[in-house]
Amino acid sequence: MNILITGGAGFIGSHLCDYLLADAQNSVTIVDNLSLGRLENIEHLLDNSHFNFVELDIVKNVNLLNEVFQQGVFDVVFHLAANSDIAQSHANPSIDLNNTFLTTFHVLEQMRIHGVKQLVFASTSAIYGDTPEKLHENYGPLLPVSHYGAGKLASEAFISSFAENYGIQSWIIRFPNVVGERTTHGILFDFFRKVKANTGYLEVLGNGEQNKPYVYVKDLVEAILFVWQNTNDKLNYFNVGVDSQTKVSNIAKIVLEEMGEQREIKYTGGSRGWVGDVPFFSYSLDKIHALGWKAKNTSDNAVRIAVRENLRLFNRLLHK
Ligand SMILES: NC(=O)c1ccc[n+]([C@@H]2O[C@H](COP(=O)([O-])OP(=O)(O)OC[C@H]3O[C@@H](n4cnc5c(N)ncnc54)[C@H](O)[C@@H]3O)[C@@H](O)[C@H]2O)c1
């Protein structure tokens, strides 16, 4: 298959590339503006004749994106490009308007213009907002509390209308927190930096009681491909995750253990880490379990593996 991955130099996108290129029948093109992604995540693929990287901004370089679609003749697009740093857009909401929503709109437009008929979309638990309810796929009303969640929900809405209007078959996969090698942002790097700053303590945003499911990236990529290959509705939508959770206080302890460091953990207090943070959520996974997929790693397990993997990267970047 001829495959386009947007955001392919990012954390999850680069793992997806690895999986898709393991099948010699596939050719993969990625587009990424490297705003959050890293060349290092894909440099092991650069010599592969089935792999093509185009550095471009989907919103600012629509003409170049059009050329990529013209040349690519894609069978399917995996759209992962977005602002993945949720806290960042509190001060500047246009980050999510552009990188989370408009990227989706421009990708859909190119698919319409060039007749590409399959889209797999990286959505998120953030569309559900902040609620103690168990989140099943048909839960509503959907009231996101972050600009990021709003940008993803608006993306889902346009995917639905493009599916209806232009016959673009779509898979909306709602990820929980994802951890693993090549993370580009988020809590683990934040903790590593704070420990290395050597202030004598580790500061944790909020009261540490934030409790969420963390899925290991390789489990997630397998789930994305499993859902795509095993469902065939016009619009397919699934929660993906693990049926266990990890508290932020526990992540801090795992980080200190794996770094071999002892620090007092100081909590800044309050139930959430930042404005727009959802301190607790719990997914219903009945739909994806019934389809036949279950994560191999528990949430705690995923966090521990991810800490080990990312510490190696963090130390390498530190000594560059
Ligand atoms: N990591 C998670 O915990 C998580 C959870 C839920 C959903 N998701 C979604 O999964 C997808 C991948 O997330 P990730 O963690 O790999 O994040 P990431 O930041 O590592 O990857 C996103 C990529 O998109 C690129 N990008 C952003 N704006 C762009 C633009 N305008 N043009 C071109 N490229 C652009 C970035 O450079 C980056 O490489 C995102 O859509 C994210 O919202 C991630």
The ligand as an SDF file (V2000), in Angstrom:
LIG
                    3D

 44 48  0  0  0  0  0  0  0  0999 V2000
    1.1380   10.9780   23.2280 N   0  0  0  0  0  0  0  0  0  0  0  0
   -0.0490   10.9060   23.7780 C   0  0  0  0  0  0  0  0  0  0  0  0
   -0.1510   10.6450   24.9980 O   0  0  0  0  0  0  0  0  0  0  0  0
   -1.3030   11.1230   22.9460 C   0  0  0  0  0  0  0  0  0  0  0  0
   -2.5570   10.9030   23.5490 C   0  0  0  0  0  0  0  0  0  0  0  0
   -3.6960   11.0990   22.7890 C   0  0  0  0  0  0  0  0  0  0  0  0
   -3.5990   11.4700   21.4640 C   0  0  0  0  0  0  0  0  0  0  0  0
   -2.3720   11.6700   20.9060 N   0  0  0  0  0  0  0  0  0  0  0  0
   -2.3150   12.1070   19.5110 C   0  0  0  0  0  0  0  0  0  0  0  0
   -1.4690   11.2460   18.7720 O   0  0  0  0  0  0  0  0  0  0  0  0
   -0.7920   11.9880   17.7560 C   0  0  0  0  0  0  0  0  0  0  0  0
    0.7000   11.7900   17.8890 C   0  0  0  0  0  0  0  0  0  0  0  0
    1.1020   12.2420   19.1840 O   0  0  0  0  0  0  0  0  0  0  0  0
    2.5950   12.1650   19.6810 P   0  0  0  0  0  0  0  0  0  0  0  0
    2.5710   11.9380   21.1370 O   0  0  0  0  0  0  0  0  0  0  0  0
    3.3740   11.2740   18.7950 O   0  0  0  0  0  0  0  0  0  0  0  0
    3.0170   13.6670   19.4850 O   0  0  0  0  0  0  0  0  0  0  0  0
    4.2730   14.2890   18.7340 P   0  0  0  0  0  0  0  0  0  0  0  0
    4.3090   15.7280   19.0690 O   0  0  0  0  0  0  0  0  0  0  0  0
    5.4890   13.4890   19.0620 O   0  0  0  0  0  0  0  0  0  0  0  0
    3.8770   14.0930   17.2210 O   0  0  0  0  0  0  0  0  0  0  0  0
    3.0930   15.0360   16.5030 C   0  0  0  0  0  0  0  0  0  0  0  0
    3.8960   15.4320   15.2840 C   0  0  0  0  0  0  0  0  0  0  0  0
    3.1430   16.3670   14.5120 O   0  0  0  0  0  0  0  0  0  0  0  0
    4.0610   17.3350   13.9880 C   0  0  0  0  0  0  0  0  0  0  0  0
    3.2890   18.5500   13.6550 N   0  0  0  0  0  0  0  0  0  0  0  0
    2.6130   19.3630   14.5050 C   0  0  0  0  0  0  0  0  0  0  0  0
    2.0320   20.3740   13.8250 N   0  0  0  0  0  0  0  0  0  0  0  0
    2.3490   20.1890   12.5100 C   0  0  0  0  0  0  0  0  0  0  0  0
    2.0590   20.9210   11.3170 C   0  0  0  0  0  0  0  0  0  0  0  0
    1.3480   22.0600   11.3410 N   0  0  0  0  0  0  0  0  0  0  0  0
    2.5560   20.4470   10.1460 N   0  0  0  0  0  0  0  0  0  0  0  0
    3.2960   19.3130   10.1180 C   0  0  0  0  0  0  0  0  0  0  0  0
    3.6150   18.5870   11.2110 N   0  0  0  0  0  0  0  0  0  0  0  0
    3.1400   19.0260   12.4000 C   0  0  0  0  0  0  0  0  0  0  0  0
    5.0760   17.5430   15.1030 C   0  0  0  0  0  0  0  0  0  0  0  0
    6.3120   18.0470   14.6740 O   0  0  0  0  0  0  0  0  0  0  0  0
    5.2150   16.1250   15.6550 C   0  0  0  0  0  0  0  0  0  0  0  0
    6.2660   15.4050   15.0460 O   0  0  0  0  0  0  0  0  0  0  0  0
   -1.2210   13.4420   17.9280 C   0  0  0  0  0  0  0  0  0  0  0  0
   -2.2700   13.7100   17.0440 O   0  0  0  0  0  0  0  0  0  0  0  0
   -1.7030   13.4850   19.3560 C   0  0  0  0  0  0  0  0  0  0  0  0
   -2.6540   14.5050   19.5390 O   0  0  0  0  0  0  0  0  0  0  0  0
   -1.2270   11.5030   21.6230 C   0  0  0  0  0  0  0  0  0  0  0  0
  1  2  1  0
  2  3  2  0
  2  4  1  0
  4  5  1  0
  4 44  2  0
  5  6  2  0
  6  7  1  0
  7  8  2  0
  8  9  1  0
  8 44  1  0
  9 10  1  0
  9 42  1  0
 10 11  1  0
 11 12  1  0
 11 40  1  0
 12 13  1  0
 13 14  1  0
 14 15  2  0
 14 16  1  0
 14 17  1  0
 17 18  1  0
 18 19  2  0
 18 20  1  0
 18 21  1  0
 21 22  1  0
 22 23  1  0
 23 24  1  0
 23 38  1  0
 24 25  1  0
 25 26  1  0
 25 36  1  0
 26 27  1  0
 26 35  1  0
 27 28  2  0
 28 29  1  0
 29 30  1  0
 29 35  2  0
 30 31  1  0
 30 32  2  0
 32 33  1  0
 33 34  2  0
 34 35  1  0
 36 37  1  0
 36 38  1  0
 38 39  1  0
 40 41  1  0
 40 42  1  0
 42 43  1  0
M  CHG  2   8   1  16  -1
M  END
$$$$
